[in-house]
C-alpha cells in the first residue's frame, strides 16, 4: 500500500509499504481523507522526529476495514473520525509508526476507547476529516477563556484560526475580528460570520480594533478593548504587538508553532496583568468538536483536494502562496 513518509530534511516521498499487522486490541481504517497540516510542513523541513522514515498525516476520516476481537463498539463498515493520540501519548503522523496519509491506517489500542468517533450521518469523509483541526482550534478558544459578550481577535486564518473563528461564533461570541494576509482566508472567515476581516498589510489593525471594540484605559494611553486574542499566524511580531497593544487584564492563547524564541516585553505584561496561555491539545471532550461539525457546515473550508498520488502538488500549494483553506488529500473512499 501507499504511505507518505519523511526520509530527511525536505525529503518526503510516497512509499510502497507493507499492509498493517493489527492485534486483537487494534483496528484498521481504510482512509477516505486526510488533511495536510502546517505541522506536516515543519516535520518535512526538520527531516522528521525519528531516525527512521517518519509517517505523516493526522487529520483522518475513513471506514473501518478490520476490528480486533477485544475492540468494543466498533464494527467493520463504520465511518469514523480518528483521534490521533494513543493512550501511551504517541500520535499518528507525529512520531508514531503510523500516519494517516496512506491507504490503510492501523489504529493501535482502539480497545481503550476514544480513538474512533462516528462520522455524522450523511457527511462526506473529506468534511469529516476536519474534526481533528477543529478540535485544535476549539481548544485554543478554551485556552483563551472567553464567553458570550467578549470580543476576540484571531490572528492567522489558516485552518486552525478558521476553526477558532467557527468555535467562537458557535458559542455565541459574535464580536470576532479575523486578521490575515490571504484574501481567500479572509473571505472564508467572513463567510463563517466574523464581525470584520482585516489585512495587516493595508489596514491599521489596532485602530480598527479600537473602532470595532472600543477602548480601555491604560496608564500610558488607551488600548483597544478587545478582551482576548488567538495567535494562529506563526508570525513572530504578533505576540509582541498583542502585549504592546492589548488591554489591561487581556489574554492570549498561542496555538501557532513558533520554533524560535520570541522577544517578550515582560514589564508591559506585568503592568497589564496580561495572560498568555499555550494551546496544543484537543478539548477534554473530543465529542464537542464532532458535534460542532455536525451542526455547522464547514465544508467551504476545504478549498483544494488532491489524490494521494498528487500529494506534492498539494504540499506546494500550501507552502507557496498559502492563499487557500484546508488542503485535503482524498483516497476515493466514501
LUMLUMVO-52480 format. One record per residue: y, z, x of N, C-alpha, C in turn. Coordinates in pm, whole numbers, plus 32768, in hexadecimal, padded with zeros to 4 digits. Layout:
BEGIN
YZXYZXYZX ...
***
This chain:
BEGIN
7F8980008055800080008000807D80008059 80F37FF1801981707FE8806381B780708069 8202808780D7824C810480E782C280EC8145 833A8113811A83AE810F817283A9818781CF 83AF816A825583A981D782B7841081C08326 8445822E835A84A2822C83CB8451823E844B 846281E184A8841881E78527846D8215859C 84F08216858B854B823E85F585D9822685C4 863E8248861586C8823585EB86E281A485C0 870F81948544872F8112850986B880B18509 864180E9850685C6809A8502857580C48487 858B807E84188545809E839C84F780228371 847980368349841F7FC6832F83D17FDB82AE 83AA7F6B8272834A7F6D820482C07F5D8240 82767FCC824481F37FCE828681837FC18220 81107F95825280937F9C8205804A801A8230 8029806F81CF7FE980EF81EC7F7081008191 7F1C816281B37EA7817E81617ED081C080DD 7E8481AB80747EA081EE7FF47E9482858002 7ECF82D27FA67EC683657FAB7E3583957FA1 7E1D840A7FDC7D9B844C7FD27DB384D67F94 7DBB84DB7F0E7DE085597ECC7D6D85BB7EC6 7D93863B7EB27D3386A57E9D7D3886D77E0E 7CE8873C7DEC7CDD87687D617D5D87A47D28 7DBB87CE7D7E7E3988077D4E7EAC87A17D4F 7E8D87257D6F7EF486BF7D807EF6865C7D0C 7F5E86097D0D7F6785987CB07F9B85207CFE 7F7F84A97CCB7FB3842D7D04800483E77C99 807F83C07CBE80DA837C7C6180EE82EC7C8F 80D5828F7C3380F582027C4C818C81F47C3A 81D381DC7CA7826681E07CA5829E81687C59 82FA81857BFC833F811C7BB383C981017BEB 840D816C7C188494815E7C4D84B181D17CAC 84FF81B27D13852A82197D7285B381F17DA6 8614824A7D99869A822E7DC886A5823A7E5F 870681F17E97872C82057F23879E826A7F24 878F82D37F7187F183407F77884283367FF8 88BB836D7FF6890A8373806F88C583BC80DF 8873842180BC882A8468812587C3840E8168 878F83AA811D8733834A815B877982FF81CC 87F782D881B6884382958220884E82F0829A 886883708282887483CE82F287F183DA833E 878283E482F686FF83EE833886E48372838D 870C82FD835986F5828183A3874582818424 87C482A7841D881782AA849587E6831284FA 87B2838284C7878183ED851E86FA83CD855B 86B2836D8521862A8351854F85C383A7850B 85E783E38499858A8437844F859384C8847A 8542851A8439854085AA845484C285D6849D 8464857B84AE83E4859D84EC83C7853D855E 8367856285B08344850B862082FA848D85F4 82AB849A858A825F8428855782B783D484FD 828E835B84D882DC8310847582F1836583F7 836B836683C6839183BB8355839D836982D5 83598395826C835E835281EB83E2837381A4 841B830F8161849983218119848483198082 84E58352803984E883467FA884CA83C87F61 852D83FC7F158517847B7ECE854B84787E3F 858284077E1285B683FC7D89855483A87D37 84EB83E77D058474839D7CD9845583B27C45 843183447C0383F383497B7F838082E47B7D 831783057B3582A582AA7B30823F82D67AC9 81C582A37AD7815982BC7A7980E582FE7AC4 80B3836B7A8C804483B27ACC7FCA83587AD0 7F9483497B497F2482ED7B607EA183377B77 7EAC83B67BA27E3584077BC07E5E84997BBA 7E0484ED7B867E20857C7B7B7DA885CC7BAC 7DC2862F7C017D5786867C307D2386E27BC3 7CA887117BD57C6787647B6F7CB087E77B55 7CFE88177BB87D3F88997BAA7DD0888E7B7A 7DFB88167B557E8688017B2B7E8E88077A92 7ED0886E7A5A7ED8887879C77F51882D7990 7F46880379137FB887CE78CB7FE7874578F6 7F9B870079477FC0867979757F48861E795F 7F6285A4792D7EF6854679127F1784BE794B 7EAF8474796E7EC283E9799A7F0C839C792D 7F70835279547FC1830678F68044834978D1 805483C978F280D3840D78D6814383CD7927 81B783BA78E8822E8389792D827D8403795B 829B840B79DD82CF84887A15834384717A75 839784D87A7F83FB84E77AE883C185477B4D 83C985267BCD838E85797C3583F785D77C70 83D786587C6D842986BC7CB483FA86BB7D45 8452869A7DA38420867B7E2A83F586F07E80 8423876A7E61840987DB7EBA838988247E93 832F88327EF382AF88767EDC82C1890D7EE6 8261895A7EB6826B89EB7EBF82798A1F7F4E 824789D47FB082538A02803A82D889DB807B 8332899C802C83B68979805E83C288ED8097 835288AA80AF835A881F80DD838987C6806B 83CD875A808C84098707802583E68674803A 83B686357FD1839685A77FD4840E85578004 83F785008065846184AB809784C684EF80F1 84B3856E810D851185BA816084C6860D81C8 846285D0820384178614826D8385862C824C 8361862281CC82D3863081A7828785B281D2 820485B881C581B1854481EB81BA84D38184 81F884ED81118200848B80A682918463808C 82A383EB8057832783BC802F831C83657FB5 838383667F60837C83217EE08398828C7EE5 83C482587F5783D881C77F64835381887F8B 82FB81857F298271815C7F3E8236812E7EBA 81BD80FB7EBD817A80D37E42813681497DFC 80FB81A37E4980B282147E1080D582917E5E 810682F77E17813883717E5680DA83E67E3E 80AF84267EA9806084A07EA080BF85167E87 80AA855E7E1A80F785D57DFA809D864D7E14 80B4868D7E84805E86FD7EAC807687797E55 800B87C17E3C800E88407DF3805488337D6C 803987C57D28806C87B77C9F803588257C45 7FC688617C6C7F8B88CD7C1D7FE589477C16 804189567C76809B89C97C75810289C27C05 8114894B7BCC817589387B628200891A7B99 825588E37B4482DD88C87B6C82EE88527BCA 828987FD7BD4829487877C2982A587067BDA 827287037B5F827586897B0D82B086AB7A85 831986627A5F835E867A79E1835885FC798B 833C860D790C832C859B78B283AD854B78A7 83A084C878B08412846F789B843384707806 84B3848077E284D7847A775384A483FB7711 847984067695843A8397764E8493831B764E 845682AA766F849B822A766B84F6820C76E0 85018267773E855E825477AE851D8200781C 85608195784A852B814778BA851F819E7937 84BD8180798A84A881D17A02851C81C77A63 856381567A6585D781497ABD864881A67A93 864B81CB7A1486AB822D79E3867782BA79FF 85F682CD79EA85BA835279FF85C7837F7A90 85C783217AEF85D183457B7C865983807B9F 86B8837C7B41873983BE7B55872D84567B47 86BA84867B1A86AA85167B0586C185687B83 868F85377BF5869E85847C718730858B7C9E 877A851B7CAB880785297CD1885985727C68 883385677BE9887985B47B828868864A7B9C 87F186727BC487DB86FF7BE58835872E7C57 884886D97CBD889F86FE7D2D893087097CFF 896086A77CB089E886AF7C7D89FD87257C21 899887457BD189A087B67B7589AB88397BC2 895E88487C2D896688C37C7B89ED88D27CBF 8A2C88637CE78AB3886A7D1F8B1488A37CB9 8B05887A7C3A8B5788B37BCF8B3B89477BBF 8ABC896D7BC58A9989FC7BBE8ADE8A4A7C2D 8ADC8A137CA68B178A597D188BAF8A607D0F 8BED8A047CC78C7E8A087CB48CA98A717C4E 8C488AA77C038C618B177BA78CD08AF67B43 8CBB8A8D7AF78D208A5F7A978CF18A757A08 8D528A7679AD8D368A8C79208D988A3A78CE 8D7A8A21784D8DD889D977F98E648A177800 8EC889C1780A8F5189EE781D8F8089E178AC 8F2289D7790B8F4689C379978F69893179B1 8FB5891B7A1B8FD288947A4A8F8E88807AD1 8F5B88077AE78F0887EC7B5E8F2D87647B98 8F2C875B7C1C8F3986DB7C618EBA86C17CB0 8E82864B7CA08E0986237CE78E3185BB7D4F 8E2385DE7DCE8E3F85817E3B8DBE853B7E63 8DBB84B77E538D4484697E718CF6844C7DF3 8CF283CD7DCB8CAB83A67D518C36834A7D6F 8BEE836B7DDC8B6A83337DEB8B1183717D82 8A8F83557D868A3783877D1D8A3F841E7D07 8A48846F7D718A4B84FF7D5F8ACE852A7D1D 8B3E84F47D4C8BBD85157D0D8BC084EB7C7B 8B8984757C5C8B8484477BD18B2A84A27B7D 8ABD84D37BB88A6785307B6F8AAF85B47B54 8B0485DD7BB28B5586557B9B8BB7863E7B29 8BF885C87B278C5385A77ABA8C0985AA7A34 8B93856D7A2F8B45856A79B38B2285F87986 8AFD864E79E48AD986D879C38B508724798D 8BC3871679D08C3C875B79A38C5F87367913 8C5E86B578F78C81868878718C1B86B7780A 8B9C86B4782F8B3086E277D78B41877677B3 8B7887C278118B8A885277FB8C11887477BC 8C5A8810778E8CD5882A77468D4E8841779E 8D468813781B8DB8881D78778DF78792787B 8E6C8783783D8EA386FE78258F1386D87886 8F4E873978C88FB7871979298F7686FF79B1 8F3E868879BF8EF486617A368F3685E67A72 8F6685F37AED8FA385837B348F4385567BA2 8F2984D47BA98ECD849B7C0B8F1C844D7C74 8EFA84637CF38F4384267D628EE283D67DB8 8EFD83547DCB8EA783027E1F8EF182837E46 8ECB824D7EBB8F0581CF7EEC8ECD81557EA4 8E5481617E6E8E0E80EE7E348E3A80D17DA5 8E6880577D898E8A80347CFE8E1380417C9F 8D9C801A7CCD8D2580237C778D0880B47C54 8D0E810B7CB68CEE81987C9D8D5981DB7C46 8DD781B57C5A8E4081EB7C018E2981BD7B72 8E03813E7B628DE9810A7ADB8D7481537A9A 8D0D81727AE78C9B81BB7AB08CC482477A84 8D17828A7AD48D4783107AAF8D9C83097A31 8DEC82A07A258E3F828F79AE8DE882797933 8D7E822879428D23821178D08CD8829078A8 8CBF82E779088C80836678E68CDB83BE7894 8D6083A978A18DBF83F878548E1C844E78A5 8E2A843279288E86847F797B8F1384777942 8F5D84E4794E8FE784EB7920903E84837967 9027847179E89071840F7A38901D83ED7AB1 903683777AEA8FF683507B679065832B7BCA 905483537C4890BB83407CAD908182FA7D27 90D182A37D6090B0825E7DDD90FE82A27E4D 90BD82EB7EA7910783337F0F915182D87F70 913282567F6F917981F97FC7920281D37F90 921381DF7F0D929281B47ED092D4821F7E7B 928982817E4A92C082E87DF492E183677E43 934B83AC7E1D936884317E54931184947E07 929C84B07E3E923784FE7DF5926D85857DCB 92B485C97E2492DF86527E07935186547DA2 93AA85F37DA8941285E97D4393D685CA7CBA 937285727CB8933285507C3A92E685C77C00 92A386147C55925D868B7C2292C186EF7BE9 933286FF7C2A939987597BF593CE87277B6F 93DD86A47B62940B866B7AE393A4867E7A75 9327866B7A9692BD86717A31929586FF7A0D 929187587A71925D87E07A5C92C9884B7A63 934688237A7B93AF88867A8993B288C27B14 940789257B2A941389657BAD93F889FA7BA3 93D58A347C1693BC8AC47C2294108AF97C95 943E8B777C8B94968BAC7CF494498BCF7D73 948D8BBD7DE4945C8BE77E6794D68C0B7EBA 94CB8C697F15953E8C9D7F5C958B8C327FAA 95488BC57FCE958B8B5A801995AA8AE07FC1 95A58AF37F4095C48A877EE595528A6C7E85 956F8A347E1195088A1E7DAB949F89B97DD8 942889CA7DA293B789707DBD938789377D39 933A88CB7D3D92F788A27CC092A589167C89 92A289227C06925A89907BC691C689707BB0 919689057BEA910888E17BDF90B3895A7C05 9055897F7BAD900789F97BC48F9B89E97C2D 8F5A89757C328EE689657C8A8EDD88D67CBD 8E9B88C87D2E8E8788477D6E8DF388377D90 8DC387BC7D878D3E879B7DB78D4E87327E24 8D2287537E9C8D2F86F97F0E8CAE86AC7F1E 8CB0862F7EEE8C3985D97EF38C56855A7F43 8CC385597F8D8CEB84DE7FD38CB384D58061 8CA6854680A48C7D854681308CF08529818F 8D6A8515815C8DDE84FC81B28E0D857F81EF 8E13858982748E36860982B48EBE86408288 8F1D85EA82668FA3861982458FA9866281BF 8F48864981678F51867E80DF8F4C871680DD 8EF48751812B8EE687E381298F6A88258151 8FA787F781BD9027882F81E7909688178182 909787A0814690FE878080E390F287DA8068 907887F4803E9065884A7FC9909388D87FE6 9073890C805B90A18993807F913A89968083 9175892E80BB9207892A80CA924D891F8043 921788CF7FE9925C88B47F6B922389017EF4 91AE89407F05916F89837E9591BB89FF7E68 919C8A2D7DF191E28A9F7DB591AC8B247DE9 91F88B8D7DD591C78C137DEE91508C2E7D92 90E88C6B7DC9906B8C877D8290228C087D57 90408B987D9A8FF58B1E7D808F6D8B237DC2 8F1E8ABD7DA98E978ABA7DE18E6B8A297DF5 8E0F8A1A7E528DDD89947E738D47899C7E90 8CFC893F7E568C6E892F7E778C6288B47ED0 8C2188C37F418C0E88557FA08B7E88257F94 8B6D87AB7F5F8AE887727F4E8AD386FB7FAA 8B3F86C47FE38B33865480418AFA868580C6 8AB9862A810D8A83864B81918AF0863981FA 8B0E86A482428B6C86A082B18B1C86C3832F 8B04866183838AAD867683F78AF886AA8471 8B7C86A6846E8BCA86DA84DE8C24874A84A9 8C4887AA85008C9E881984D48D2387E6849D 8D55882B84378DD5880B83F98E35887E8412 8EA98861844C8F0D88C884658F38890783E2 8F42898C83E08F6189D483658FD48A35837D 90398A31832690AD8A8A832D908B8B0C82E7 90518B69833490238BE582F690968C4082CD 910B8C328309917D8C8382E091A88C5E8251 91B18BDC823591D28BB281AD91628BD6814D 90E68BC6817A90738BEE8128907F8C818101 90A38CD5816190B18D64814991238D7F80E7 91998D418100920D8D5D80AC91F68D31801C 91A98CC98009918F8C977F8191138CD57F42 90CB8D297F8F904B8D5D7F5E8FF68CEC7F24 8FF38C7F7F718FB08C057F468F1C8C0F7F66 8EC88BDE7F0C8E378BE77F1B8DFB8B5E7F37 8DA68B567F9E8D5C8ADC7FBC8CC78AFC7FB9 8C7B8AAC7F708BEA8AC07F688BA48A3C7F83 8B3A8A427FCF8AE789CD7FE68A8989B67F71 8A5889397F6789FB89177EFB899D88AA7F2D 891B88CA7F3288B988687F5F883B88697F0B 882F88CA7EB287B488DA7E6587C488A07DD7 875F88BC7D84875C88947CF9877B890D7CA1 879D88F77C2387B1896B7BCB873189BD7BC1 873E8A407BAE86C68A957BA486638A637B3D 86978A287AD3864289EE7A6B865789567A6E 85FB890D7AB0860B887D7AC1860A88357A3B 85CD887479D785CC8838795286598820791D 86BC886C794E874688577922877487C97943 874E879879B98773870F79E0872986A9798A 86AA86C17971865C8664791F8694865E7891 86BC86D1785B86F286D677D48778868D77CB 87CE869C7830884C86527830883185BD7834 87D18596788787AD85097894878084D0780D 873B852177BE870B84F4773B877C84E976D6 87E6853A76E788508541768288C984EC76A2 88D784C2771F894A84707746891783F67791 893A8381775F890D8305779E895A82F07821 891582FF7890895282ED79148923826C7957 88E68214790988AA819D7945891181427987 89918149795C89F980F7799C8A0A81197A30 89E181917A5689F481BA7AE18997816F7B40 892D81327B0B88D580DD7B5D891480527B5F 895B80337BC989A47FB37BCF89577F457C15 88F17F6A7C6588A67F047CAF88137F2C7CB6 87BC7EC87CA6872C7EDE7CB186F17E787D13 86957EA77D6486507E517DC585BC7E717DC2 85697E0C7DDB84DA7E237DEF84C57E6D7E73 84527EAE7E7F84357EF67EFA84357E987F72 84077E1E7F6084087DBD7FCD84967D9B7FFB 84FA7DB37FA385857D957FC385D47E147FE3 858E7E7C800F85CE7EFC802C86467EEC808A 86397E9A80F086A57E8E815387247E538115 87177E0180AE878D7DCD806A87D67E3D801F 87897E937FDF87C57F067F9D88077F647FFF 87C57F79806F87FB7FCF80D7887F7F97810C 88857F14812288FE7ED4815689727EE480F4 89567ED8807389BF7EE9800F89F77F768013 899D7FD8801589C7806480128A13808A8090 89EC805280FF8A2B8076817E8AA68021819B 8AB37FB081578B237F5681728B9E7F7B8123 8BB37F3980B28C2E7F4D80658C327FD5801F 8BBE800C7FFE8BB480867FAD8BF780767F23 8C197FFB7EFD8C577FE37E7C8BEA7FCD7E14 8B9F80387DFA8B2B802F7DA18B1080BA7D69 8ABC80BD7D028A8B813C7CD08A05815A7D12 89A3817F7CC2891E819A7CF988D581177D15 88A0810E7D8F884C809E7DB887BB80C97DA3 877580827D4C86EE80AA7D24868780447D56 861D80767D9285AC80227DB98543802C7D4B 85177FB97D1884B57FB87CAB84357F727CD9 83C67F9C7C9E83437F6C7CC682FB7F207C57 83407EFA7BED83027EAD7B8182A67EFE7B2A 82B57F837B2982637FDA7AD682BE80197A6E 829B801079EF82EA804D79848291809F7928 
***
